[in-house]
Amino acid sequence: MSKNFAKVMVLIIIMTIITGCTRVTVSTNVKQTTVEEKETVKPKKKEDESKNDDEYPLKIKNKYELADGSTLLYKSDELGGKSEISVQLSEGEAVICDKKPSVPAVSPYRKKVAYIDMVLWETIGDVYLYDVIQRTNKVIIKKEIDFDHEYTPSKLAWLDDNNLLVIIKYAYGTRTVGGDLYLHNVNDEEFLLTIKPEGYDQISDIIVEGDKVTIEYTKFQNGSQLSSYTEVYNRDEILDMSNNNR
């Protein structure tokens, strides 16, 4: 009896250790799981486009020369219902995302590419980072972890080669054109609220030109869109506002 009891106790201890190790390796922190989700971008054999009978085929809309000599391509159809981001490498063309991604944002030194993986009506997307030198692709800002489940990224702009500006807006309805401005540092992976407009105003666009950052606001009153206005900041002011919200 005592021997059987001892065996049972040993089994319980072993199962506890195994279960504990499993729990240690599981993490809901996107900043840790992104390393596991990182994918290497490689060319794949593409179908002959001449055989494509799609009424609205994808066409190249934007080209970007990258730091490694490759060329980034953004394609969409005439109706804007489909889009794709790919990169032309020396060994062929590789698709980075074909889930209806946003227009990509290329960092100033052309070593990083950020994009929203899906921009469809009332659809919530994640923000991805394509590393030009490493040729890897990973999620850096994830829904329901970095922002509320009813919100989505809507605009991206690089403040500099390490800091990405992101507008997070409410995902549903017709009266939401923008939201709040956040800053994501791709090195330390901090995601900080930078500007929250007063009242019902929303940030609808970001334009970065060197040290100059132009923020476009849309003014609302009683649920109706009234007008748009802009405010201009410099890079240090944006960083200071982000740091103040730590």
C-alpha positions in Angstrom: 0.0 0.0 0.0 2.8 2.4 1.0 4.7 1.6 -2.2 1.7 2.3 -4.4 1.1 5.5 -2.5 4.7 6.5 -3.0 4.4 5.8 -6.8 1.3 7.9 -7.0 3.0 10.8 -5.2 6.0 10.6 -7.5 3.8 10.8 -10.6 1.9 13.8 -9.1 5.2 15.6 -8.5 6.4 14.8 -12.1 3.2 16.1 -13.6 3.3 19.2 -11.5 6.9 20.0 -12.7 5.9 19.4 -16.4 2.8 21.5 -16.1 4.7 24.3 -14.4 7.4 24.3 -17.1 4.6 24.5 -19.8 3.0 27.4 -18.0 6.4 29.2 -17.8 6.8 29.0 -21.6 3.3 30.3 -22.4 3.0 34.1 -22.5 0.3 36.4 -23.6 2.7 39.3 -23.8 2.9 40.3 -27.5 6.4 41.6 -27.1 7.6 38.1 -26.3 5.4 36.2 -28.7 6.4 38.4 -31.6 9.8 36.8 -31.6 8.1 33.4 -32.2 5.9 34.9 -34.9 8.8 36.3 -36.8 8.9 35.0 -40.4 11.7 35.1 -42.9 10.5 36.6 -46.2 11.5 34.4 -49.2 10.6 34.4 -52.9 7.9 31.9 -53.9 7.1 30.8 -57.4 4.2 32.9 -58.6 1.5 31.9 -61.0 1.7 33.2 -64.6 -0.2 36.5 -64.4 -1.1 36.3 -68.0 -3.4 33.4 -67.1 -5.1 35.4 -64.4 -8.7 36.0 -65.4 -9.5 38.3 -62.5 -11.5 41.2 -63.8 -9.7 43.6 -61.5 -6.1 42.5 -61.3 -3.5 44.0 -58.9 -1.5 46.8 -60.3 1.6 48.5 -58.9 0.6 51.8 -57.2 3.8 52.6 -55.3 7.5 51.7 -55.4 10.1 52.2 -52.7 13.8 51.7 -53.0 15.1 50.0 -49.8 18.5 50.0 -48.0 19.6 46.6 -49.3 19.0 47.5 -52.9 15.6 45.7 -53.1 12.4 47.3 -54.2 9.2 47.4 -52.2 6.0 47.2 -54.2 2.5 48.2 -53.1 -0.2 46.8 -55.4 -4.0 47.2 -55.4 -6.9 46.7 -57.8 -8.9 49.5 -59.4 -11.7 49.2 -56.9 -9.4 49.2 -53.9 -10.9 45.9 -52.7 -7.6 44.0 -52.8 -4.0 45.0 -52.0 -0.6 43.4 -51.6 2.8 44.3 -50.4 5.8 42.5 -51.9 9.5 43.0 -52.3 11.7 42.5 -55.4 14.8 40.7 -54.4 17.7 39.6 -56.6 16.4 36.0 -56.4 12.8 36.9 -57.2 9.7 38.6 -55.9 8.5 37.8 -52.4 5.0 38.6 -51.0 5.1 40.2 -47.6 1.4 40.5 -47.0 -1.7 39.9 -49.2 -4.5 40.2 -46.6 -5.5 43.7 -47.9 -2.7 45.6 -46.2 -2.4 49.4 -45.9 0.0 51.5 -47.9 3.4 50.7 -46.3 5.3 53.3 -44.3 9.1 53.2 -45.0 11.5 54.5 -42.3 13.9 57.4 -43.1 16.9 55.1 -43.6 14.8 52.6 -45.6 15.7 49.7 -43.3 12.2 49.2 -41.8 8.8 48.9 -43.3 5.6 49.2 -41.2 2.1 48.4 -42.4 -1.4 47.4 -41.1 -2.1 43.9 -42.2 -5.8 44.4 -43.0 -7.7 47.6 -43.8 -11.3 46.6 -44.5 -14.5 48.2 -43.4 -15.1 47.6 -39.7 -12.1 45.2 -39.5 -9.5 45.3 -36.9 -5.9 45.0 -38.0 -2.4 44.4 -36.5 0.7 46.5 -37.2 3.6 44.5 -38.7 7.3 45.4 -39.2 9.3 44.1 -42.1 13.1 44.3 -41.4 14.8 45.0 -44.7 18.3 43.8 -43.7 17.2 40.6 -41.9 14.3 40.0 -44.3 12.0 39.2 -41.5 8.3 40.1 -40.9 6.6 40.2 -37.4 3.7 41.7 -35.6 4.7 44.6 -33.4 1.3 46.1 -32.3 -1.4 43.6 -31.6 -5.1 43.9 -31.2 -6.7 43.2 -27.8 -3.2 43.4 -26.3 -1.8 46.8 -27.2 -5.2 48.4 -27.7 -8.9 47.8 -27.0 -10.7 45.1 -29.0 -13.1 47.7 -30.5 -10.3 49.8 -31.9 -7.9 49.5 -34.8 -4.8 51.2 -36.2 -5.7 53.5 -39.1 -2.6 55.5 -40.0 1.2 55.1 -39.7 4.1 57.5 -40.0 7.8 57.2 -39.0 8.9 59.9 -36.7 12.5 58.7 -37.1 14.1 55.3 -37.8 13.2 54.0 -34.4 9.9 55.6 -33.5 6.6 54.9 -35.3 3.6 57.1 -35.0 0.2 55.3 -35.0 -3.4 56.6 -35.0 -5.7 54.2 -33.1 -9.4 54.8 -33.9 -12.7 53.3 -33.1 -13.3 50.5 -35.7 -17.1 50.7 -36.2 -19.6 53.2 -37.6 -19.4 56.0 -40.1 -18.6 58.9 -37.8 -15.1 57.9 -36.9 -12.5 59.3 -39.2 -9.6 59.3 -36.7 -8.6 58.8 -33.1 -5.7 59.2 -30.7 -2.0 59.4 -31.5 0.4 56.8 -30.1 4.2 56.3 -30.4 5.8 52.9 -30.7 9.5 52.5 -30.2 10.7 49.5 -32.2 13.8 49.0 -30.1 12.4 48.9 -26.5 8.8 48.1 -27.8 7.1 50.7 -25.7 3.7 51.8 -27.0 2.8 55.2 -25.5 -0.2 57.5 -25.8 1.1 60.8 -27.3 -1.9 63.0 -28.1 -5.5 62.6 -27.0 -7.6 65.4 -28.6 -10.0 67.3 -26.4 -13.7 66.7 -26.5 -14.9 64.8 -29.6 -12.1 65.9 -31.9 -10.2 63.2 -33.6 -6.7 62.9 -35.2 -7.2 61.9 -38.8 -3.8 62.2 -40.4 0.0 62.5 -39.7 2.6 64.0 -42.0 6.3 63.9 -41.1 8.7 66.0 -43.1 12.2 65.9 -41.5 11.8 67.4 -38.0 8.4 68.8 -38.8 5.3 66.8 -37.8 1.9 68.0 -39.0 -1.1 66.6 -37.2 -4.5 66.9 -38.9 -7.6 67.1 -36.6 -11.2 66.6 -37.4 -13.6 68.6 -35.2 -17.0 67.1 -34.2 -20.0 68.6 -32.4 -23.2 66.7 -31.5 -22.0 63.8 -33.6 -21.6 65.9 -36.7 -18.3 66.7 -38.5 -17.7 70.4 -38.6 -14.3 71.1 -39.9 -10.6 70.1 -40.0 -7.6 71.9 -38.7 -3.9 71.2 -38.3 -1.2 71.7 -35.6 2.5 71.6 -36.3 5.1 70.1 -33.8 8.8 69.2 -34.0 10.2 65.8 -33.3 11.4 66.6 -29.7 7.9 67.9 -28.8 6.3 64.6 -29.9 8.9 62.6 -27.9 8.3 64.8 -24.8 4.6 64.3 -25.0 5.1 60.6 -25.3 7.5 60.5 -22.4 5.1 62.5 -20.2 2.6 59.7 -20.6 4.8 56.9 -19.3 
